[in-house]
Amino acid sequence: MTAVLKSFALACLATLLAFPALAGELAVGSPAPKFRLQDQNAKWHALDDYKGKWVVLYFYPKDNTPGCTTQACEFRDNIFAFRDVGAVVLGISIDDVASHRKFAEEHGLPFSILADSDKKVATQYGVLRKFLGMMELARRDTFIIDPQGRIAQHLPEVDPKGHSQVVLTELKKLGAKPVKGG
């Protein structure tokens, strides 16, 4: 019986490796999971609010940590370049609205950071990870969502330093440009 279970487990693992979407990774071209979350000012945002625009949805582990601060500040410093290609930047972590408010104010962030305190969106996007066997955080992943609401690019486990520029380059490769009248 043990050999049968081992064989079954190996077959399941092979299937997950062959089809990453089954392992929680969203496939490029698939519809982006919808969400409705509050930002640092308690304003509600839904993915449908951005239909017709490019969306840079970046997940990060924790407010006011070195890597997350570097990443957020680089997006801040390049915000006009993102606007020039018609892209909206949205950050998401599992921190709450109050934590996001403090983080955004302290670093002058000109974009919304969304509070996923119940971890549903991080789970939908396949980025929720357990660390040290007990603490859950969002993995540092970025999704570029096209104007039709599909995943155009997934950048997993990114390096926060220089990431903003990588995303801008990817947006340009994807043909991102401002939508007329948008």
C-alpha positions as CSV (number, residue, x, y, z in Angstrom):
1,M,0.0,0.0,0.0
2,T,2.8,2.4,0.8
3,A,4.3,2.0,-2.7
4,V,0.9,2.9,-4.2
5,L,0.6,6.0,-2.1
6,K,4.1,7.1,-3.0
7,S,3.4,6.5,-6.7
8,F,0.2,8.5,-6.4
9,A,2.0,11.4,-4.6
10,L,4.7,11.5,-7.3
11,A,2.0,11.6,-10.0
12,C,0.2,14.5,-8.3
13,L,3.5,16.4,-7.9
14,A,4.3,15.8,-11.6
15,T,0.9,17.2,-12.5
16,L,1.4,20.3,-10.4
17,L,4.8,20.9,-11.9
18,A,3.5,20.5,-15.4
19,F,0.5,22.8,-14.8
20,P,1.6,25.6,-12.4
21,A,-1.9,27.2,-12.4
22,L,-3.1,24.1,-10.5
23,A,-0.5,24.9,-7.8
24,G,-2.0,28.3,-7.2
25,E,-0.1,30.3,-9.9
26,L,-2.4,32.3,-12.2
27,A,-1.7,31.7,-15.9
28,V,-0.9,34.5,-18.2
29,G,-4.0,35.3,-20.3
30,S,-6.4,34.2,-17.5
31,P,-8.9,36.6,-15.9
32,A,-7.4,38.4,-12.9
33,P,-9.2,37.5,-9.7
34,K,-11.6,40.2,-8.8
35,F,-11.3,42.0,-5.4
36,R,-12.8,44.8,-3.4
37,L,-10.4,46.2,-0.7
38,Q,-9.9,49.4,1.3
39,D,-6.9,51.6,0.8
40,Q,-4.8,53.6,3.3
41,N,-7.6,56.2,3.4
42,A,-10.4,53.6,3.9
43,K,-11.6,54.2,0.3
44,W,-12.9,51.1,-1.5
45,H,-11.2,49.8,-4.6
46,A,-12.4,47.0,-6.9
47,L,-10.5,45.6,-9.9
48,D,-13.5,46.4,-12.0
49,D,-12.9,50.1,-11.2
50,Y,-9.8,49.9,-13.4
51,K,-11.4,48.3,-16.5
52,G,-9.8,49.8,-19.6
53,K,-6.5,50.6,-17.8
54,W,-3.2,48.7,-17.2
55,V,-2.9,47.7,-13.5
56,V,0.3,47.0,-11.7
57,L,-0.8,44.9,-8.7
58,Y,2.1,44.3,-6.5
59,F,2.0,42.2,-3.4
60,Y,4.5,42.8,-0.6
61,P,5.0,41.2,2.9
62,K,4.9,44.0,5.5
63,D,4.6,47.7,5.8
64,N,7.7,49.6,7.0
65,T,10.2,46.8,6.5
66,P,13.4,47.5,4.5
67,G,12.6,45.7,1.3
68,C,9.0,46.7,1.2
69,T,9.9,50.4,1.8
70,T,12.5,50.2,-1.0
71,Q,10.0,48.7,-3.4
72,A,7.2,51.2,-2.5
73,C,9.5,54.2,-2.7
74,E,10.8,53.1,-6.2
75,F,7.2,52.9,-7.4
76,R,6.6,56.4,-5.9
77,D,9.7,57.8,-7.6
78,N,8.6,56.4,-11.0
79,I,4.9,57.2,-10.7
80,F,4.9,59.7,-13.6
81,A,6.5,57.1,-15.9
82,F,3.7,54.6,-14.9
83,R,1.1,57.3,-15.6
84,D,2.8,58.1,-19.0
85,V,2.1,54.5,-20.1
86,G,-1.5,54.5,-18.8
87,A,-0.8,52.2,-15.8
88,V,-2.2,52.4,-12.3
89,V,-0.1,51.1,-9.4
90,L,-1.8,49.3,-6.5
91,G,0.1,47.7,-3.6
92,I,-1.4,45.0,-1.5
93,S,-0.3,43.4,1.8
94,I,-2.2,41.7,4.6
95,D,-1.5,44.7,6.9
96,D,-4.6,46.7,8.0
97,V,-5.8,50.2,6.9
98,A,-4.2,52.0,9.8
99,S,-0.8,50.4,9.1
100,H,-1.1,51.3,5.4
101,R,-2.0,54.9,6.3
102,K,1.1,55.3,8.5
103,F,3.3,53.7,5.8
104,A,1.9,55.8,3.0
105,E,2.2,59.1,4.9
106,E,5.7,58.4,6.2
107,H,6.9,57.7,2.6
108,G,4.7,60.0,0.6
109,L,3.2,57.3,-1.5
110,P,1.1,58.7,-4.3
111,F,-0.8,55.5,-5.1
112,S,-3.2,53.2,-3.2
113,I,-2.0,50.4,-0.9
114,L,-4.8,48.0,-0.3
115,A,-5.5,46.2,3.0
116,D,-6.1,42.5,2.6
117,S,-6.4,41.8,6.3
118,D,-8.5,38.7,5.8
119,K,-5.9,37.3,3.3
120,K,-8.5,36.4,0.7
121,V,-7.0,38.3,-2.2
122,A,-3.4,37.0,-1.4
123,T,-4.9,33.5,-1.4
124,Q,-6.8,34.1,-4.7
125,Y,-3.6,35.3,-6.4
126,G,-1.6,32.4,-4.9
127,V,0.9,34.6,-3.0
128,L,0.0,33.9,0.6
129,R,2.9,32.0,2.3
130,K,3.4,30.7,5.8
131,F,6.8,31.6,7.3
132,L,8.4,29.9,10.2
133,G,5.4,27.5,10.3
134,M,3.1,30.1,11.8
135,M,3.2,33.6,10.4
136,E,1.4,34.3,7.1
137,L,2.6,37.0,4.7
138,A,2.1,37.9,1.1
139,R,5.0,36.8,-1.1
140,R,6.6,39.7,-3.1
141,D,4.9,39.1,-6.5
142,T,3.7,41.5,-9.1
143,F,0.9,41.0,-11.6
144,I,0.5,43.2,-14.6
145,I,-3.2,43.2,-15.6
146,D,-4.2,44.3,-19.0
147,P,-7.1,46.8,-19.8
148,Q,-9.4,43.8,-20.4
149,G,-8.8,42.5,-16.8
150,R,-6.5,39.6,-17.8
151,I,-3.2,38.6,-16.3
152,A,-0.7,39.9,-18.9
153,Q,2.5,39.2,-16.8
154,H,3.3,37.6,-13.5
155,L,6.6,38.4,-11.9
156,P,7.1,36.0,-8.9
157,E,9.4,36.6,-5.9
158,V,10.9,39.8,-7.1
159,D,13.9,41.7,-5.8
160,P,12.5,45.1,-4.4
161,K,15.6,47.0,-5.6
162,G,15.1,48.0,-9.3
163,H,11.7,46.2,-9.5
164,S,9.8,49.4,-10.5
165,Q,12.0,49.8,-13.6
166,V,11.6,46.1,-14.5
167,V,7.8,46.5,-14.3
168,L,8.0,49.7,-16.5
169,T,10.1,47.8,-19.1
170,E,7.5,44.9,-19.1
171,L,4.6,47.3,-19.5
172,K,6.3,48.8,-22.6
173,K,7.0,45.4,-24.0
174,L,3.3,44.6,-23.6
175,G,2.4,47.7,-25.5
176,A,1.0,49.7,-22.6
177,K,0.1,53.2,-23.4
178,P,-2.5,55.7,-22.2
179,V,-6.1,55.0,-23.3
180,K,-7.5,58.0,-25.1
181,G,-10.0,59.8,-23.0
182,G,-9.0,57.7,-19.9
